[in-house]
Amino acid sequence: MIGAGIAGLTAAALLARAGLKVELLEAHHQSGGCAGTFRRGPYTFDVGATQVAGLEPGGIHDRLLRQLGVEPPAATPLDPGCVVDLADGSAPIPLWRDPSQWQAERQRQFPGSERFWSLCGAIHQANWGFAGRDPVLPPRNLWDLGQLIQALRPANLASGMLVKASIADLLGLSGCGTDPRLRRFLDLQLRLYSQEPAKRTAALYGASVLAMAQEPLGLWHLEGSMQTLSTALEQGLKLAGGTLRLRHRVERLRPTPGGGWELGGKGPGGQPFRLDCAELVCTLPPQALPALLGDALPAGYRRRLEGFEDPSGALVLYAAVARDALPKGCPAHLQLDWGDPGSLFVSVSREGDGRAPAGEATVIASVFTPARPWFEGDAPAYQAAKQAALTGIQSGLHNLLGLEPLHYHHAELATPRGFAHWTARPFGFVGGLGQSPSRFGPFGLASRTPLPGFWLCGDSIYPGEGTAGVSLSALMVSRQLLAGRGMGLGVA
Ligand SMILES: Cc1cc2nc3c(=O)[nH]c(=O)nc-3n(C[C@H](O)[C@H](O)[C@H](O)COP(=O)(O)OP(=O)(O)OC[C@H]3O[C@@H](n4cnc5c(N)ncnc54)[C@H](O)[C@@H]3O)c2cc1C
């Protein structure tokens, strides 16, 4: 297996628990990938993911960790899950955890929009039941198709009629297409999870995303740091007898004459390594495959991969401030509609949560950005663009939280170059392929590739990005791989 982010750790642990001999190779010196953590002096920063879905009883992380015999990491529910500031002088919008409180809030914030929310709610109910019955999407053989069909119910066939619709279409259908404030709110929220605004987010995906902050689901804040999720999965892998090899960067993949795969690359100290395996699960973005596979990549599949639009990159400010510089009762997660360099998603640590010393807080502000331009131009142009982005983000934080330059005890900005270095993702791409109606679910990239014994999972595979999403993709690919050997999860 390649890549010890949440997808790779989850799939490796599940496959090892089912009785397979599993080796997980990770380029970095620690696991976690986009959901990892780094330290700067007294501060602990979550690299990418800062809030987690799927930790409620029976949620995907809770369910899989317990199956692996590991206690889920300590976490507290977020209430509100986020507070959205449209920066137009109107009242910010808290996404309350309690469904009735959220209903009252949205009725106050977006009068006359209840038909839209009811429609989303009905679609989400159908989706959620479907996702819980472990479908395979998109299907590539009869077994996959069987798994898809057994997960379908009449409600899915009804909502399936909306498979090509966007969230903006749902707004139109429910007569709410003319509320600009609701549209801006939806654009902001959906971009976080689908990389796309309402008019380009698949209705079937967006309806569930919009229900994610409320019970019985909900968003969670991990105590200590995001790394505790990876640590729990590492424990699960170890308990199941699997091996994690850190500092092993895979640089070359080739099919072997015996029908397996040969992996080559650099291990600790730059020492070359070579490894053979019967089957290979790769959690890297598909944009990494042409370089890894070279001529072994079939021409048609290469064209398909190269035809995908670029995913986003991210600019992330990792900062620390005195807690009393923040507004009283500052929420843990906020969103700000901001022009330059773009809308901000902001995460503020809580007192005693392990991220900053007493009396201080970490503040992480992220913005999506086109990735490739950050790799063009000379060093002075890059530094100037970086400084401009930092200034733009800090001015957004001034607007949102009242932070002044003198309040920062620490401030550093990561660009797509930093993400490319940290996650080894081409151009530092984050967030998968986007969730437009033409890329979502049945129209997405399959975990079963045309290369025998070569599997994909992670945030480019159904159901998409987020630690919960990639865990579902890991579960799906593990079931597929095991089924090919006549095995099931947990059966040695
Ligand atoms: C700024 C930002 C904010 C986010 N916020 C949230 C959030 O709040 N909540 C949420 O749920 N999700 C969030 N996400 C998304 C979430 O972090 C990702 O979708 C998820 O963590 C991806 O996991 P993965 O295992 O698929 O990929 P990755 O995390 O990228 O893991 C892949 C691993 O493969 C390794 N690797 C790469 N190349 C090689 C190679 N050649 N050889 C060996 N190893 C290799 C990498 O080092 C990495 O560890 C955010 C992402 C970003 C970037």
The ligand as an ORCA input file, in Angstrom:
! r2SCAN-3c Opt
* xyz 0 1
  C      -6.204     22.914      4.046
  C      -7.071     21.675      4.184
  C      -8.105     21.673      5.090
  C      -8.909     20.537      5.240
  N      -9.885     20.525      6.208
  C     -10.551     19.381      6.443
  C     -11.408     19.271      7.578
  O     -11.540     20.201      8.385
  N     -12.058     18.080      7.788
  C     -11.858     17.004      6.963
  O     -12.459     15.933      7.189
  N     -11.045     17.080      5.893
  C     -10.361     18.222      5.634
  N      -9.485     18.273      4.595
  C      -9.392     17.138      3.663
  C      -8.686     15.943      4.276
  O      -7.556     16.356      4.995
  C      -8.270     14.997      3.160
  O      -9.355     14.751      2.277
  C      -7.785     13.656      3.691
  O      -6.988     13.819      4.847
  C      -7.014     12.966      2.571
  O      -6.518     11.737      3.029
  P      -5.785     10.737      2.035
  O      -5.304      9.615      2.860
  O      -6.675     10.444      0.880
  O      -4.571     11.567      1.389
  P      -3.300     12.221      2.087
  O      -3.638     12.774      3.391
  O      -2.694     13.128      1.075
  O      -2.338     10.992      2.321
  C      -1.510     10.472      1.320
  C      -0.190     10.076      1.951
  O       0.640      9.546      0.929
  C       1.973      9.955      1.152
  N       2.668      9.893     -0.132
  C       2.481     10.720     -1.201
  N       3.299     10.333     -2.212
  C       3.964      9.245     -1.784
  C       4.918      8.391     -2.398
  N       5.346      8.575     -3.656
  N       5.410      7.341     -1.680
  C       4.983      7.116     -0.405
  N       4.073      7.913      0.219
  C       3.561      8.960     -0.465
  C       1.823     11.354      1.704
  O       2.980     11.742      2.417
  C       0.578     11.231      2.569
  O       0.898     10.898      3.895
  C      -8.660     19.391      4.440
  C      -7.597     19.385      3.530
  C      -6.794     20.505      3.419
  C      -5.620     20.439      2.488
*
